[in-house]
Amino acid sequence: MNQFIPRNEIADVIRTRSKIFWTVGIFTAFINLLMLVPSVYML
C-alpha cells in the first residue's frame, strides 16, 4: 500500500536556505558577545 506523505514546505525552505540561517545565527551570536563586552570590562 502506497501512503501519501505530504510535503512540508517549511522544512523545504529551511533545508534549501540553511546557509543563510547559519550566517544569521553566527552574526547574532557575535552581536550578543559584543553586547556583553562592556559588562565584563566593568567587572
N, CA, C and O atoms as a Tripos MOL2 file, in Angstrom:
@<TRIPOS>MOLECULE
protein
  172   171    43     0     0
PROTEIN
NO_CHARGES

@<TRIPOS>ATOM
      1 N           0.8410   -1.1740    0.0000 N.3       1 MET1
      2 CA          0.0000    0.0000    0.0000 C.3       1 MET1
      3 C           0.8960    1.2510    0.0000 C.2       1 MET1
      4 O           1.8190    1.3600    0.8070 O.2       1 MET1
      5 N           0.6230    2.1530   -0.8790 N.am      2 ASN2
      6 CA          1.4040    3.3710   -1.0090 C.3       2 ASN2
      7 C           0.7280    4.4980   -0.2310 C.2       2 ASN2
      8 O          -0.3790    4.9180   -0.5690 O.2       2 ASN2
      9 N           1.4000    4.9820    0.8100 N.am      3 GLN3
     10 CA          0.8120    6.0500    1.6110 C.3       3 GLN3
     11 C           1.2720    7.4050    1.0910 C.2       3 GLN3
     12 O           2.4050    7.5680    0.6360 O.2       3 GLN3
     13 N           0.3730    8.3610    1.1690 N.am      4 PHE4
     14 CA          0.6770    9.7180    0.7400 C.3       4 PHE4
     15 C           1.4020   10.4510    1.8670 C.2       4 PHE4
     16 O           0.8850   10.5570    2.9790 O.2       4 PHE4
     17 N           2.5930   10.9520    1.5740 N.am      5 ILE5
     18 CA          3.3580   11.7220    2.5440 C.3       5 ILE5
     19 C           3.3090   13.1840    2.0990 C.2       5 ILE5
     20 O           3.8470   13.5280    1.0460 O.2       5 ILE5
     21 N           2.6680   14.0460    2.8920 N.am      6 PRO6
     22 CA          2.5540   15.4470    2.4760 C.3       6 PRO6
     23 C           3.9040   16.1610    2.5170 C.2       6 PRO6
     24 O           4.7400   15.9040    3.3830 O.2       6 PRO6
     25 N           4.0870   17.0520    1.5660 N.am      7 ARG7
     26 CA          5.3100   17.8430    1.5370 C.3       7 ARG7
     27 C           5.2380   18.9300    2.5870 C.2       7 ARG7
     28 O           4.2430   19.6470    2.6930 O.2       7 ARG7
     29 N           6.2790   19.0420    3.3420 N.am      8 ASN8
     30 CA          6.3510   20.0860    4.3450 C.3       8 ASN8
     31 C           7.1370   21.2520    3.7450 C.2       8 ASN8
     32 O           8.3610   21.1890    3.6350 O.2       8 ASN8
     33 N           6.4330   22.3100    3.3590 N.am      9 GLU9
     34 CA          7.0750   23.4240    2.6720 C.3       9 GLU9
     35 C           8.0460   24.1790    3.5740 C.2       9 GLU9
     36 O           9.0740   24.6730    3.1110 O.2       9 GLU9
     37 N           7.7190   24.2680    4.8570 N.am     10 ILE10
     38 CA          8.6120   24.9750    5.7770 C.3      10 ILE10
     39 C           9.9400   24.2300    5.8990 C.2      10 ILE10
     40 O          11.0030   24.8500    5.8930 O.2      10 ILE10
     41 N           9.8840   22.9190    6.0070 N.am     11 ALA11
     42 CA         11.1150   22.1250    6.0880 C.3      11 ALA11
     43 C          11.9280   22.2530    4.8000 C.2      11 ALA11
     44 O          13.1570   22.2870    4.8450 O.2      11 ALA11
     45 N          11.2510   22.3230    3.6570 N.am     12 ASP12
     46 CA         11.9580   22.5010    2.3860 C.3      12 ASP12
     47 C          12.6960   23.8350    2.3440 C.2      12 ASP12
     48 O          13.8420   23.9000    1.8990 O.2      12 ASP12
     49 N          12.0450   24.8900    2.8030 N.am     13 VAL13
     50 CA         12.6800   26.2130    2.8020 C.3      13 VAL13
     51 C          13.8660   26.2310    3.7520 C.2      13 VAL13
     52 O          14.9220   26.7680    3.4170 O.2      13 VAL13
     53 N          13.7020   25.6490    4.9300 N.am     14 ILE14
     54 CA         14.8100   25.6140    5.8930 C.3      14 ILE14
     55 C          15.9780   24.8160    5.3240 C.2      14 ILE14
     56 O          17.1340   25.2060    5.4810 O.2      14 ILE14
     57 N          15.6800   23.7120    4.6730 N.am     15 ARG15
     58 CA         16.7320   22.8820    4.0920 C.3      15 ARG15
     59 C          17.4580   23.6120    2.9640 C.2      15 ARG15
     60 O          18.6830   23.5370    2.8680 O.2      15 ARG15
     61 N          16.7120   24.3200    2.1050 N.am     16 THR16
     62 CA         17.3570   24.9730    0.9660 C.3      16 THR16
     63 C          18.0830   26.2480    1.3650 C.2      16 THR16
     64 O          19.0380   26.6430    0.6960 O.2      16 THR16
     65 N          17.6570   26.8930    2.4250 N.am     17 ARG17
     66 CA         18.2690   28.1540    2.8600 C.3      17 ARG17
     67 C          19.0710   27.9970    4.1450 C.2      17 ARG17
     68 O          19.2020   28.9520    4.9120 O.2      17 ARG17
     69 N          19.6040   26.8170    4.3870 N.am     18 SER18
     70 CA         20.3000   26.5630    5.6550 C.3      18 SER18
     71 C          21.5510   27.4320    5.8080 C.2      18 SER18
     72 O          21.9030   27.8080    6.9260 O.2      18 SER18
     73 N          22.2260   27.7550    4.6990 N.am     19 LYS19
     74 CA         23.4240   28.5940    4.7980 C.3      19 LYS19
     75 C          23.0710   29.9840    5.3170 C.2      19 LYS19
     76 O          23.8130   30.5560    6.1150 O.2      19 LYS19
     77 N          21.9500   30.5250    4.8700 N.am     20 ILE20
     78 CA         21.5220   31.8410    5.3470 C.3      20 ILE20
     79 C          21.1960   31.7830    6.8320 C.2      20 ILE20
     80 O          21.5500   32.6940    7.5810 O.2      20 ILE20
     81 N          20.5180   30.7090    7.2700 N.am     21 PHE21
     82 CA         20.2000   30.5700    8.6890 C.3      21 PHE21
     83 C          21.4680   30.4860    9.5300 C.2      21 PHE21
     84 O          21.5370   31.0820   10.6050 O.2      21 PHE21
     85 N          22.4690   29.7520    9.0520 N.am     22 TRP22
     86 CA         23.7370   29.6670    9.7790 C.3      22 TRP22
     87 C          24.4050   31.0370    9.8510 C.2      22 TRP22
     88 O          24.9240   31.4170   10.9000 O.2      22 TRP22
     89 N          24.3960   31.7820    8.7430 N.am     23 THR23
     90 CA         25.0140   33.1020    8.7150 C.3      23 THR23
     91 C          24.3370   34.0450    9.7020 C.2      23 THR23
     92 O          25.0100   34.7600   10.4440 O.2      23 THR23
     93 N          23.0130   34.0480    9.7100 N.am     24 VAL24
     94 CA         22.2690   34.9060   10.6340 C.3      24 VAL24
     95 C          22.5320   34.4870   12.0780 C.2      24 VAL24
     96 O          22.6720   35.3440   12.9500 O.2      24 VAL24
     97 N          22.5990   33.1930   12.3410 N.am     25 GLY25
     98 CA         22.8680   32.7120   13.6930 C.3      25 GLY25
     99 C          24.2420   33.1180   14.1950 C.2      25 GLY25
    100 O          24.3870   33.5320   15.3450 O.2      25 GLY25
    101 N          25.2480   33.0040   13.3450 N.am     26 ILE26
    102 CA         26.6030   33.3970   13.7400 C.3      26 ILE26
    103 C          26.6790   34.9040   13.9510 C.2      26 ILE26
    104 O          27.3160   35.3670   14.8970 O.2      26 ILE26
    105 N          26.0360   35.6700   13.0780 N.am     27 PHE27
    106 CA         26.0040   37.1260   13.2340 C.3      27 PHE27
    107 C          25.3310   37.5150   14.5490 C.2      27 PHE27
    108 O          25.8150   38.3930   15.2630 O.2      27 PHE27
    109 N          24.2190   36.8630   14.8650 N.am     28 THR28
    110 CA         23.5050   37.1570   16.1070 C.3      28 THR28
    111 C          24.3590   36.8140   17.3260 C.2      28 THR28
    112 O          24.3880   37.5740   18.2940 O.2      28 THR28
    113 N          25.0500   35.6820   17.2850 N.am     29 ALA29
    114 CA         25.9250   35.3060   18.3990 C.3      29 ALA29
    115 C          27.0450   36.3260   18.5740 C.2      29 ALA29
    116 O          27.3970   36.6730   19.7020 O.2      29 ALA29
    117 N          27.6030   36.8050   17.4760 N.am     30 PHE30
    118 CA         28.6680   37.8080   17.5340 C.3      30 PHE30
    119 C          28.1590   39.1140   18.1450 C.2      30 PHE30
    120 O          28.8350   39.7090   18.9840 O.2      30 PHE30
    121 N          26.9830   39.5580   17.7340 N.am     31 ILE31
    122 CA         26.4010   40.7850   18.2830 C.3      31 ILE31
    123 C          26.1240   40.6160   19.7800 C.2      31 ILE31
    124 O          26.3690   41.5350   20.5610 O.2      31 ILE31
    125 N          25.6190   39.4560   20.1800 N.am     32 ASN32
    126 CA         25.3640   39.2140   21.6050 C.3      32 ASN32
    127 C          26.6600   39.2410   22.4150 C.2      32 ASN32
    128 O          26.6820   39.7570   23.5320 O.2      32 ASN32
    129 N          27.7290   38.6910   21.8630 N.am     33 LEU33
    130 CA         29.0150   38.7630   22.5570 C.3      33 LEU33
    131 C          29.4910   40.2050   22.6800 C.2      33 LEU33
    132 O          30.0290   40.5940   23.7170 O.2      33 LEU33
    133 N          29.2970   41.0000   21.6310 N.am     34 LEU34
    134 CA         29.6770   42.4070   21.7050 C.3      34 LEU34
    135 C          28.8680   43.1560   22.7600 C.2      34 LEU34
    136 O          29.3820   44.0770   23.3930 O.2      34 LEU34
    137 N          27.6170   42.7720   22.9540 N.am     35 MET35
    138 CA         26.7890   43.4200   23.9730 C.3      35 MET35
    139 C          27.2680   43.0660   25.3840 C.2      35 MET35
    140 O          27.0430   43.8390   26.3160 O.2      35 MET35
    141 N          27.9170   41.9240   25.5570 N.am     36 LEU36
    142 CA         28.4100   41.5100   26.8700 C.3      36 LEU36
    143 C          29.7680   42.1110   27.2220 C.2      36 LEU36
    144 O          30.1390   42.1430   28.3950 O.2      36 LEU36
    145 N          30.5050   42.5840   26.2380 N.am     37 VAL37
    146 CA         31.8630   43.0810   26.4740 C.3      37 VAL37
    147 C          31.8990   44.2260   27.4870 C.2      37 VAL37
    148 O          32.7300   44.1800   28.3940 O.2      37 VAL37
    149 N          31.0440   45.2520   27.3870 N.am     38 PRO38
    150 CA         31.1180   46.3300   28.3940 C.3      38 PRO38
    151 C          30.8610   45.8370   29.8160 C.2      38 PRO38
    152 O          31.5010   46.3110   30.7550 O.2      38 PRO38
    153 N          29.9460   44.9070   29.9860 N.am     39 SER39
    154 CA         29.6640   44.3790   31.3250 C.3      39 SER39
    155 C          30.8730   43.6390   31.8870 C.2      39 SER39
    156 O          31.2040   43.7940   33.0630 O.2      39 SER39
    157 N          31.5200   42.8540   31.0730 N.am     40 VAL40
    158 CA         32.7080   42.1190   31.5210 C.3      40 VAL40
    159 C          33.8450   43.0950   31.8020 C.2      40 VAL40
    160 O          34.6040   42.9080   32.7530 O.2      40 VAL40
    161 N          33.9670   44.1260   30.9870 N.am     41 TYR41
    162 CA         35.0280   45.1190   31.1760 C.3      41 TYR41
    163 C          34.8580   45.8590   32.4990 C.2      41 TYR41
    164 O          35.8440   46.1790   33.1630 O.2      41 TYR41
    165 N          33.6030   46.1330   32.8870 N.am     42 MET42
    166 CA         33.3500   46.8990   34.1100 C.3      42 MET42
    167 C          33.4840   46.0670   35.3830 C.2      42 MET42
    168 O          33.4080   46.6170   36.4810 O.2      42 MET42
    169 N          33.6790   44.7590   35.2620 N.am     43 LEU43
    170 CA         33.8150   43.9240   36.4690 C.3      43 LEU43
    171 C          35.0530   44.2520   37.2210 C.2      43 LEU43
    172 O          35.3240   43.6470   38.2580 O.2      43 LEU43
@<TRIPOS>BOND
     1     1     2 1
     2     2     3 1
     3     3     4 2
     4     3     5 am
     5     5     6 1
     6     6     7 1
     7     7     8 2
     8     7     9 am
     9     9    10 1
    10    10    11 1
    11    11    12 2
    12    11    13 am
    13    13    14 1
    14    14    15 1
    15    15    16 2
    16    15    17 am
    17    17    18 1
    18    18    19 1
    19    19    20 2
    20    19    21 am
    21    21    22 1
    22    22    23 1
    23    23    24 2
    24    23    25 am
    25    25    26 1
    26    26    27 1
    27    27    28 2
    28    27    29 am
    29    29    30 1
    30    30    31 1
    31    31    32 2
    32    31    33 am
    33    33    34 1
    34    34    35 1
    35    35    36 2
    36    35    37 am
    37    37    38 1
    38    38    39 1
    39    39    40 2
    40    39    41 am
    41    41    42 1
    42    42    43 1
    43    43    44 2
    44    43    45 am
    45    45    46 1
    46    46    47 1
    47    47    48 2
    48    47    49 am
    49    49    50 1
    50    50    51 1
    51    51    52 2
    52    51    53 am
    53    53    54 1
    54    54    55 1
    55    55    56 2
    56    55    57 am
    57    57    58 1
    58    58    59 1
    59    59    60 2
    60    59    61 am
    61    61    62 1
    62    62    63 1
    63    63    64 2
    64    63    65 am
    65    65    66 1
    66    66    67 1
    67    67    68 2
    68    67    69 am
    69    69    70 1
    70    70    71 1
    71    71    72 2
    72    71    73 am
    73    73    74 1
    74    74    75 1
    75    75    76 2
    76    75    77 am
    77    77    78 1
    78    78    79 1
    79    79    80 2
    80    79    81 am
    81    81    82 1
    82    82    83 1
    83    83    84 2
    84    83    85 am
    85    85    86 1
    86    86    87 1
    87    87    88 2
    88    87    89 am
    89    89    90 1
    90    90    91 1
    91    91    92 2
    92    91    93 am
    93    93    94 1
    94    94    95 1
    95    95    96 2
    96    95    97 am
    97    97    98 1
    98    98    99 1
    99    99   100 2
   100    99   101 am
   101   101   102 1
   102   102   103 1
   103   103   104 2
   104   103   105 am
   105   105   106 1
   106   106   107 1
   107   107   108 2
   108   107   109 am
   109   109   110 1
   110   110   111 1
   111   111   112 2
   112   111   113 am
   113   113   114 1
   114   114   115 1
   115   115   116 2
   116   115   117 am
   117   117   118 1
   118   118   119 1
   119   119   120 2
   120   119   121 am
   121   121   122 1
   122   122   123 1
   123   123   124 2
   124   123   125 am
   125   125   126 1
   126   126   127 1
   127   127   128 2
   128   127   129 am
   129   129   130 1
   130   130   131 1
   131   131   132 2
   132   131   133 am
   133   133   134 1
   134   134   135 1
   135   135   136 2
   136   135   137 am
   137   137   138 1
   138   138   139 1
   139   139   140 2
   140   139   141 am
   141   141   142 1
   142   142   143 1
   143   143   144 2
   144   143   145 am
   145   145   146 1
   146   146   147 1
   147   147   148 2
   148   147   149 am
   149   149   150 1
   150   150   151 1
   151   151   152 2
   152   151   153 am
   153   153   154 1
   154   154   155 1
   155   155   156 2
   156   155   157 am
   157   157   158 1
   158   158   159 1
   159   159   160 2
   160   159   161 am
   161   161   162 1
   162   162   163 1
   163   163   164 2
   164   163   165 am
   165   165   166 1
   166   166   167 1
   167   167   168 2
   168   167   169 am
   169   169   170 1
   170   170   171 1
   171   171   172 2
@<TRIPOS>SUBSTRUCTURE
     1 MET1         2 RESIDUE 1 A MET
     2 ASN2         6 RESIDUE 1 A ASN
     3 GLN3        10 RESIDUE 1 A GLN
     4 PHE4        14 RESIDUE 1 A PHE
     5 ILE5        18 RESIDUE 1 A ILE
     6 PRO6        22 RESIDUE 1 A PRO
     7 ARG7        26 RESIDUE 1 A ARG
     8 ASN8        30 RESIDUE 1 A ASN
     9 GLU9        34 RESIDUE 1 A GLU
    10 ILE10       38 RESIDUE 1 A ILE
    11 ALA11       42 RESIDUE 1 A ALA
    12 ASP12       46 RESIDUE 1 A ASP
    13 VAL13       50 RESIDUE 1 A VAL
    14 ILE14       54 RESIDUE 1 A ILE
    15 ARG15       58 RESIDUE 1 A ARG
    16 THR16       62 RESIDUE 1 A THR
    17 ARG17       66 RESIDUE 1 A ARG
    18 SER18       70 RESIDUE 1 A SER
    19 LYS19       74 RESIDUE 1 A LYS
    20 ILE20       78 RESIDUE 1 A ILE
    21 PHE21       82 RESIDUE 1 A PHE
    22 TRP22       86 RESIDUE 1 A TRP
    23 THR23       90 RESIDUE 1 A THR
    24 VAL24       94 RESIDUE 1 A VAL
    25 GLY25       98 RESIDUE 1 A GLY
    26 ILE26      102 RESIDUE 1 A ILE
    27 PHE27      106 RESIDUE 1 A PHE
    28 THR28      110 RESIDUE 1 A THR
    29 ALA29      114 RESIDUE 1 A ALA
    30 PHE30      118 RESIDUE 1 A PHE
    31 ILE31      122 RESIDUE 1 A ILE
    32 ASN32      126 RESIDUE 1 A ASN
    33 LEU33      130 RESIDUE 1 A LEU
    34 LEU34      134 RESIDUE 1 A LEU
    35 MET35      138 RESIDUE 1 A MET
    36 LEU36      142 RESIDUE 1 A LEU
    37 VAL37      146 RESIDUE 1 A VAL
    38 PRO38      150 RESIDUE 1 A PRO
    39 SER39      154 RESIDUE 1 A SER
    40 VAL40      158 RESIDUE 1 A VAL
    41 TYR41      162 RESIDUE 1 A TYR
    42 MET42      166 RESIDUE 1 A MET
    43 LEU43      170 RESIDUE 1 A LEU
